[in-house]
Amino acid sequence: MNIFARHISQALNISEQRVANTLALLDEGCTIPFISRYRKERTGNLDEVQITAISELNDRLAELSKRKDTILKTIDEQGKLTPELKARIEATWDSTELEDIYLPFKPKRRTRAQIAREQGLEPLATILMMQREQNPRRAAERFVKGDIKDAESAIKGAQDIIAEMVSEDQRSRQQLRNIFTRTAYIVSKVIKTKKAEEGAQKYSDYFDFEEPLRRCSSHRLLAMRRGESEGFLRVSICVEDEDCRERLHRIFVRGYGECSRLVEEACDDSLKRLLLPSIETEFANSSKEKADDEAIKVFTENLRQLLLSAPLGQKRVMGIDPGFRTGCKIVCLDAQGNLLYHTVLPLSTNIGGDTLAKLLTKYKIEAIAIGNGTASRETESYVRSVVSNSPLLVGEAQGVRLFVVSEDGASIYSASKVAREEFPDEDVTVRGAVSIGRRLMDPLAELVKIDPKSIGVGQYQHDVDQTKLKRSLDLTVESCVNKVGVDLNTASQNLLTYVSGLGATLGKNIVEYRKEHGAFTSRAELKKVPRLGPSAFQQCAGFLRVSNGRNPLDNSAVHPESYPIVERMAKDLGVSVKELLGNAELLKKIDAKHYPTAPDDGWTAAEILKELEKPGRDPREQIEVFEFDPNVKTPDDLIPGMVLPGIVTNITNFGAFVDIGVHQDGLVHISQLADRYVKDPNEVVHLHQHVKVRVLEVDRLRKRISLSMK
């Protein structure tokens, strides 16, 4: 059993056997989506969140184990590794405790204490610490030699050694941590010479700010730290020094003699010069890490909701990138998202309207996607009038639907290597309009081409730990892609990259194989793709769909390794597999317990039955048409008390931002999301949700719109 299983089991409250089985699967190279969906019998039905937590904690313990090995080696090389010390290091799995144990042995720059030791003053420090010597100055005179000119210098050097000993003592560090945990407060002050600068004004809330650290929310802490990094704020974490002094004196000072007074002075020096800066840095780092984790959680949840936005599906779409000065960039796409035609139209003239109507008719457009950037409202209004009134519209174009689509990240995509490879002969404006149109058809397939940080649904995403953020976002994209499933014959290389077990190289190989040999007719054909071996096939096959293939199960989430189970089910009922698919009446006759995939287990069989009932089902919602209030187009049109339709564009831990069609999102503070208390905005709203909001306040100077959903 994995050596970390017991620790993970206790930390996550999951049985040790389930943890050990999960770690074994991860060691075998299985991906999290594969384990959560196809190895339920091994994990006891753990979900992706639990498996991810196990994986991350296992990685942290592995790093801690390496750190322990390094520490043991370093102390051993110093000749100071006793059996007791080795046992303490090997027994701890707390990183803070481990570093505290190591601190006295940690190689450091030449400190005042180190200099004093080199001068032979450590025995004097020991004498003072024992606090039994009646005349410490007379004792100090024995150490006057070399660079030590007098007893005062000797005592000062000994106090430097004591100060360092106090700062490296586990008890003193833990006492200060307890005080910081309970009473620390974060203080932010504006740097006076920078106060008048324009960039400083966005941090005006933090020019003179103080709050208990334990209550400081993620977004406030990250805002202060950003202001600090930009040179506008000075941020510190403070506690009451007197409480800290008393705690140290209680540990190290015994009695009231001269030695005790000298030790007390050393403790005070240690507190001010060594301990407080060290513990403040520790809490600054830990609070930042906590804020990072909260911000990353917000970002990943928003990204998940965005990637799982309702798709229009395979429809013929017109994508419009609005523009005032240069006109609107218009593209016509077929049902597979291929570019058929593009042009630029000034949609403010009759000629533009007539041309638009002719394009809608010629390419049999079923839906129009309009980007939500500059001139979006004007473009939408004009296009809507053409659709409603133009006599040139015939056929399918007469029932065309309009959708406003988020442009966030479209410009990033249009200038990317991916876009250049897709459309080498088109400029960035055409690529951007194509991206807008495709986002309507399938948001997931299009958004995977863009760096998630550029999509615009995060909170201080550039201020958090970038390695941790990337890992979390990549896992989120992978989870969403595999949750929905991927059409093997239409998926782009970018989409295939996120399929369980594939990656960039195999994704590229699949696309090249498809170009050379034509559409896949079965999942089994994947085995012919160069470098796609048995392990990769096992991991990816269940998430790839082949419509109209030789085996109907290839268009479902049933894994090929479970095909024999389905065939047995069909045979037992006297029907074909094709007749079994989607037939609720027949499926009700099947008892999952009769088809176990492991002893005393029916997890996988139960999942198979759910999939057979609705094979290849898309977990995403159905798309809905939305319209802004036609009478409100700019912030100047807003009046407190107005009730308006809006779309949720971003969710943070302090509320939700809502687009009400005035080119500036309004904020529904968490206190205004519902009549009841709300701890997490995701309890009430989700990304791209259509909501009704009431205008509370419009601050034109600070460009802020306050809204309410109460």
Protein Blocks (a to p, Z undefined) as FASTA:
>chain_A
ZZklmmmmmmnopafklmmmmmmmmmnopafklmmmmmmmmnoopafklmmmmmmmmmmm
mmmmmmmmmmmmmmmmnopacfklmmmmmmpccfklmmmmmmmmmccdddfklmmmmnop
mmmmmmmmnomafblmlmmmmmgghjllbfklmmmmmmmmmmmmmmmpmklmmmmmmmmm
mmgccdddddfklmmpmklmmmmmmmpgcddfklmcfklmmmmmmmmmnopaccdddddf
klmmmmmmmmmmgcjbfklmmmmmmmmmmmmmmmmmmmmmmmmmmmmmmmmmmmmmmmmm
mmmmmmmpccebjcddddddddfklopadddddfkopafbdcdddffbfklmmmmmmmmm
mnopabdcddfbehklmmmmmmmmmmmmmmkbgcjllmpccddddfehklmmmmmmklmm
mmmmbcfklmmmmmmmmmmmmmmlmmmmpcfklnopaghklmmcfklmmmmmmmmmmmmm
mmnopafklpcfklmmmpghiajmlmmmmmmmmmmnopafbfklmmmpghiafklmmmmm
mmpccehifblklmccbdfklmmmmmmmmmmnopafklmnoplklmmmpcfklmcfbehi
aklmmmmmmmmmmghiafbdcdddddddfkbcbfklpcghiacddddfbdcfkbccddeh
lopacdddfklmpmbdcfblklmmcehiacddddfbdcfknopacddfZZ
